[in-house]
């Protein structure tokens, strides 16, 4: 989102559609009595997130084991560990939680 100099309040949303979905989300949160710190996500989104976190935890454990100073790891070991750790971490940084394809009212989104 570009910031423009000039009169008025700074923009909070990149488009009118984003502004509208924010309003819809706040209305739905109000209906569900959700606090500002709570959110609703699908079971499949939660499961996918948990799976990605588990893979990252396993990678961290593997790297800690493979790079144990008592076994005198080589530079090849360090490189392999870094590649594995990055491969496990990237999906967490690239996966974006997106709104579902239906609105809170059950109507399909555009």
N, C-alpha and C positions, 0 to 999 in steps of 0.2 A: 504494500500500500504506500503510495507516494504521499509525502507531506507537502502541503502547499502553504506558502506564506500568504497571509491576508487576514481579512476580518473574519470573525466567526469562530465557532468552536472547532477544535481539530476533529477530523473524521475518526470514527471508531470502527467503521465497517467498510469493507472494500467495495460493497455493492448494496443496492437496495434489497436484493434477494437475501444476502447475509444478514442484513438488519432485520428483515422479516422473520427469518428462521430463528434469530436470537429472541425475538419477541415471542414466537410460538413456543420455543423451549422454556422461556420464563413462565409463560402461561401454564404449560403442562407441568412444570415443576411446582407451581403454586397449587394446581389441582391434586398433585400427589403428595403435597405437604413435604417437599424436599427442601432441605436447607441449602444454603449457598455452597456448602462443601460436599454435597451428595450428587450423584449422577445415576443415570439409568443406562445400562448397556445390555446388549443381548448376551445370552449364555454362550453362543459361539464366539463372540468377540472376547469374552472373559476367558474362555477355554484356550483360544489362540494366544492370548497374552500370557496366560500361565505357562503354556507350552514353550513359548519363546524365552521366558524367564528361566524355566527349567533347563533349557539347552544352554543358556548363558552360565547358569550355576555349574553345570557339568563341565563346561569349557574352562571355567575358572579353576575348578578342582583339578582337572587334567593338567592345566598349565602349572599350577602349584606343585603337583607331583612330578611332572616332567622336568621342571627347572629346579628341583631340589639341589641345593649347593653340595650336598654330600655325594652326589653322583657326577659332579663336575660337568655340567651341560656344555655342549659346544655351541658355536654360533649358529650352526644348522638347527640345533634344538631350539634355540631362541627364535629363529625365523619361523620354524614350523609352529611353535607355540603362538606366536603373534598372528600368523595366518589363521589358525584355528580360532583364536579368541576374536579376531575381527569378523570371521565368518559367522560366529555365534552372536555377536553384538549387532551387526548391521541390520538384521531384520527388525530389531527393536527400534532402531532409529529411523528406518524407512517406512514402517507400517504406521499409517495414520488412522486414527479412529475417525470414522466418517458417520454422518447421520444415516439412519436407515432409509430405505427407499420409500417408506410410507411416513406420512406425517403422524403426529400424536393422535389426530382424529381418525386415523386409519385410511385416509385418502392417499393415493399414490402421489409422490412428489414429481415435479416436472423434471 
